């Protein structure tokens, strides 16, 4: 599996370089898409192999790997309908780092099984986290753009990105769809919550509800006051931080501490 992981890492870096050339020189995407699609499929094969042998339920790195796999599949789909190619400049190198981490950590103690009745809840949750994760990356890029405008400076990264209005609209599209799926995720998971739920599950629910409230407030402000800019970006990032702790943070706390 090491060879598959290495091939995936190389593919992500090559894809990043191709996308930088596409955005910087307005060159054709004919090389980017085949390489990126191949890389995502290789990553999917590697992730599936790890999940067959180890448990996503008890391992933070495998859960993180699956999250980034979902992010890449979503970005691949979104790039065909929205001008969101610039997100690849951030997501692809991060994906390579996550794959590399799987080669470093030991999974021998990662055992356990998932409740198959939770399959729908898990799938909807992963897709919602993926969409909201892409929205958070968009918000970080918008904050970067705003800072460069204040400093009256340009950078190689800002020159590769579309206008802030387009980026803002894409961010809210991702948030609205992700929020709907997050709501469905909470509803489909509710029947499986028992009165004597363990501490990890209670923390997961608490952070998820806080994130839901943050996104609800952001969407409400968007339609009632047309909120944009710094406030919208901060709320988008804050919501994702709470989701991170809900989905991955509890795994980190209980696995490494």
C-alpha positions, 0 to 999 in steps of 0.5 A: 500500500505504500506504493499506492500512497506514494503515487497519490502524493505525487499525483496531488503535487503534479495536479497542483502544478498543473492547476497553477499553470491553468490559472496563471496562464489561462492554459488548457485543462486537458492535462489537469483533469486526467491527472487529478481524476486518476489521483483521486481514484488512487487515493480512493483505492488507498483509503478503501484498503485502509478502511478494510483493514483498520477502523475509521471509528477509532482512528483519527488519521483514517477519518481525516483521510476519508474526509479529504477524499470526500473533499476532492470528489466534491471539488472535482464535481464542483469545478464542472459547474462553478469557477472554483478551480482556485480551491485546488491550490489549497486542497491538493497540497493538503491532501498530499500531506494527509496521505503522507501522515498515513505512512507515518502513523501506526494503525495496529490498535485501530480496531472495531466495527461500525453500526451498519444502521448508521450508514445513511447518517455517516454518508450524509455527514461526510458530504456535508462536512466536505461541502462546509470544509470547502466553504471554510477554505474559500473563507480563508482565501477571501480573508487573504484577499481582503488583507492584500487589498488593505495592504495595497499589495498583490501576490502570486496567489491572489492573482490566480483567484477570481473576483471576491464577489464570485468567491463570496457567492461560491462560498454561500452556495457551498454553505447552504447545501452543506447546512441542509445536509448537516441538518439531515445528518443531525436528524438521521443520527438522533434516533441512535442517541441513547440516554446513557450515551458515552462522553465522546458521543455527547461532545460530538453532538454538542459541537455539531449543534453549535456548528449548526447554530453558527451556520443557521445564523450566517445564512439568516444574516445573508438573506436578511441583511445581505451580510458579506465580508469579514463577518461572513468569513469568520462565521464560516470558519468558526462553524467549520472549527466546531465541526472539526471538533465534532467529527475529528477533534474528539478522535484526536483528544481521546486517541493522543491524550 
